[in-house]
């Protein structure tokens, strides 16, 4: 039984419960405890199905940005591999796994939900991969599992607007990207496009390498520092 992640079993159903207030941020300890309980759920013959649950208010609002902000490439090359491995243990549980999503499932939280076989979301749930706002990309399966579930076009996103508004909507979209973190945007596109050409394990390795490399950029440092000081979506990126 971990401090922040526990496995409860009732009538053949195992519940993997995240409990790290206030938002179940996925720090290193949560990652390691998640790996342990996933292995336990897989090995327990009394458990026939598994639910991933973060509580009534939030599923998991992503990685612990404060813990990552000062990390460099070498540190993240190792840590991203460990988080990928933990979520792969969840995905490998040889029983039906359902993510029960309330509130936020962002970044690593959504990647955890993507490792399940099924997802049930509350009507007020908010799902997303906002890592690009930090100058990085998803690093625990987001560029690989999401396109495999919904297709690359939907994973990258698509909008429908009135015919007369198409060009303006496209202009509004690219203006946002034009001011974004160029290296992270390039890495995200390459990870999605090339990852779909290979098996999942190879795709995850492509993602891991791209993710860790972004911790050598100015945009990662300024993006995360801006998030810590001002909240999401306020960073100014230089493309370096």
C-alpha positions in Angstrom: 0.0 0.0 0.0 1.6 3.2 -1.1 1.3 6.7 0.4 -0.4 8.2 -2.7 -1.6 5.1 -4.7 -3.4 2.2 -3.3 -5.1 -1.0 -4.6 -8.5 -1.9 -3.2 -10.2 -5.1 -4.0 -13.9 -5.9 -3.6 -15.9 -8.7 -5.2 -13.3 -9.3 -7.9 -12.9 -5.6 -8.9 -9.6 -3.9 -8.1 -9.6 -0.1 -7.8 -6.3 1.7 -8.3 -6.9 4.9 -6.4 -4.8 8.0 -6.8 -4.8 10.1 -3.7 -2.3 12.9 -3.8 -4.2 16.1 -3.0 -5.0 18.6 -4.4 -4.8 17.4 -8.0 -3.1 14.0 -8.0 0.0 15.3 -9.7 2.2 12.5 -11.0 5.5 13.0 -9.2 8.3 10.3 -9.0 6.7 8.7 -5.9 3.3 8.4 -7.5 4.9 6.9 -10.6 6.7 4.2 -8.6 3.7 3.4 -6.5 1.5 3.2 -9.6 4.0 0.7 -11.1 3.8 -1.4 -7.9 0.1 -1.5 -7.7 -0.3 -2.2 -11.4 1.9 -5.3 -11.0 -0.1 -6.3 -7.9 -3.4 -6.0 -9.8 -2.0 -8.1 -12.6 -0.8 -10.8 -10.3 -3.8 -11.0 -8.0 -6.0 -13.9 -9.2 -8.9 -12.6 -7.1 -9.0 -9.4 -9.2 -10.9 -9.9 -12.4 -11.2 -6.3 -13.6 -9.6 -3.0 -12.7 -10.8 0.6 -12.3 -8.4 3.6 -12.3 -9.8 6.4 -10.2 -8.6 9.7 -8.8 -11.6 10.6 -6.6 -14.7 12.6 -7.0 -13.0 15.9 -7.9 -10.0 15.1 -10.1 -8.5 12.2 -12.0 -5.0 13.5 -12.4 -3.9 16.9 -13.5 -0.6 15.9 -15.0 3.0 15.8 -14.0 4.5 17.8 -11.1 5.8 20.8 -13.1 7.8 22.1 -10.1 9.6 18.9 -9.9 10.5 18.9 -13.6 11.2 22.6 -14.1 14.9 22.5 -13.3 15.5 19.1 -14.9 18.0 18.7 -17.8 18.1 16.3 -20.7 20.0 13.6 -18.9 17.5 13.6 -16.0 14.4 13.5 -18.1 15.8 10.8 -20.5 15.8 8.6 -17.4 12.6 9.8 -15.7 10.5 9.7 -18.9 11.5 6.1 -19.4 10.4 5.3 -15.9 7.0 6.9 -16.3 6.5 5.2 -19.7 7.3 1.9 -18.0 4.9 2.5 -15.2 2.0 3.3 -17.6 3.0 0.4 -19.7 2.5 -1.8 -16.7 -1.0 -0.4 -16.4 -1.7 -1.1 -20.0 -0.3 -4.6 -19.7 -2.6 -5.7 -16.8 -4.2 -8.8 -18.4 -7.7 -7.9 -17.3 -10.2 -5.2 -18.4 -9.1 -1.8 -17.2 -11.5 1.2 -17.0 -10.4 4.8 -16.3 -13.2 6.5 -14.3 -12.5 10.2 -15.1 -13.8 13.1 -13.0 -12.5 16.7 -13.2 -9.1 17.1 -14.9 -7.2 14.4 -16.8 -4.4 16.5 -18.2 -1.0 15.6 -19.5 0.3 12.5 -17.7 -3.2 12.1 -16.2 -4.7 11.7 -19.6 -1.8 9.4 -20.6 -2.7 7.2 -17.6 -6.3 7.1 -18.8 -5.1 6.2 -22.3 -3.3 3.2 -20.9 -6.7 1.8 -19.8 -8.9 -0.3 -22.1 -12.0 1.9 -21.6 -12.6 5.4 -20.4 -15.8 6.7 -18.7 -15.8 10.5 -18.2 -18.0 12.7 -16.2 -19.9 15.5 -18.0 -17.7 18.1 -16.4 -14.5 16.3 -17.0 -11.7 18.1 -18.9 -9.2 16.1 -20.9 -6.2 17.4 -22.7 -2.5 17.2 -23.5 -1.4 20.8 -22.7 2.3 20.1 -22.6 3.0 22.3 -25.6 2.2 25.3 -23.4 5.3 24.3 -21.3 7.6 24.1 -24.3 7.6 20.3 -24.3 5.5 17.4 -25.7 3.7 14.5 -24.0 6.3 12.0 -22.7 4.4 9.0 -21.4 2.5 7.8 -24.4 0.3 10.7 -25.4 1.7 11.0 -28.9 1.4 7.3 -29.4 -1.6 5.9 -27.7 -4.0 8.7 -28.5 -3.4 8.6 -32.3 -3.8 4.8 -32.2 -7.2 5.2 -30.4 -8.7 8.1 -32.4 -6.5 8.5 -35.5 -3.8 11.1 -36.2 -6.2 13.8 -37.6 -8.3 13.8 -34.4 -5.3 13.5 -32.2 -3.8 16.6 -33.8 -7.4 18.1 -33.7 -9.8 19.3 -36.4 -12.3 22.0 -36.4 -15.6 22.6 -38.2 -16.8 26.1 -38.9 -19.1 27.9 -41.4 -17.8 27.9 -45.0 -17.2 31.7 -44.9 -15.1 31.4 -41.8 -12.8 28.7 -42.9 -9.8 30.8 -43.8 -10.1 33.1 -40.8 -10.4 30.1 -38.5 -7.3 28.6 -40.1 -5.5 31.9 -39.7 -6.4 32.1 -36.0 -5.2 28.5 -35.6 -1.8 29.0 -37.2 -1.2 32.4 -35.5 -1.4 30.5 -32.2 1.2 28.0 -33.4 3.4 30.8 -35.0 3.9 32.2 -31.5 4.3 28.7 -29.9 7.4 26.7 -29.0 8.7 25.7 -32.5 11.0 22.9 -31.4 8.3 21.3 -29.3 5.7 21.6 -32.1 8.1 20.0 -34.5 8.9 17.2 -32.0 5.1 16.5 -31.5 4.5 16.2 -35.2 7.4 13.9 -35.8 6.5 11.7 -32.8 2.9 11.3 -34.0 3.7 10.8 -37.7 6.7 8.5 -37.3 5.3 6.7 -34.3 2.4 5.4 -36.4 4.8 3.8 -38.9 6.2 1.5 -36.2 5.0 -0.7 -33.4 3.9 0.9 -30.1 7.2 0.1 -28.2 9.3 1.7 -30.9 6.8 4.6 -31.0 7.1 5.1 -27.3 10.9 5.2 -27.6 10.6 7.9 -30.4 8.4 9.9 -28.0 10.8 9.5 -25.1 13.8 10.7 -27.0 11.9 13.7 -28.4 10.5 14.5 -25.0 13.8 14.4 -23.2 15.6 16.4 -25.8 13.3 19.4 -25.2 14.7 19.8 -21.8 17.8 21.2 -23.5 15.8 24.1 -24.9 15.1 27.7 -23.7 11.4 27.3 -24.4 11.1 24.5 -21.9 12.7 26.5 -19.2 10.7 29.7 -19.9 7.5 27.7 -20.4 7.7 25.9 -17.1 8.9 28.9 -15.2 5.9 30.9 -16.6 3.5 28.1 -15.6 4.8 28.1 -12.0 4.7 31.9 -11.7 1.7 32.9 -13.8 -0.3 29.7 -14.6 -0.9 28.0 -18.0 -0.9 29.7 -21.4 1.1 32.8 -20.4 4.6 31.9 -21.7 6.4 33.7 -24.4 8.4 31.4 -26.6 11.5 32.1 -28.8 11.8 28.9 -30.7 15.2 28.1 -29.2 
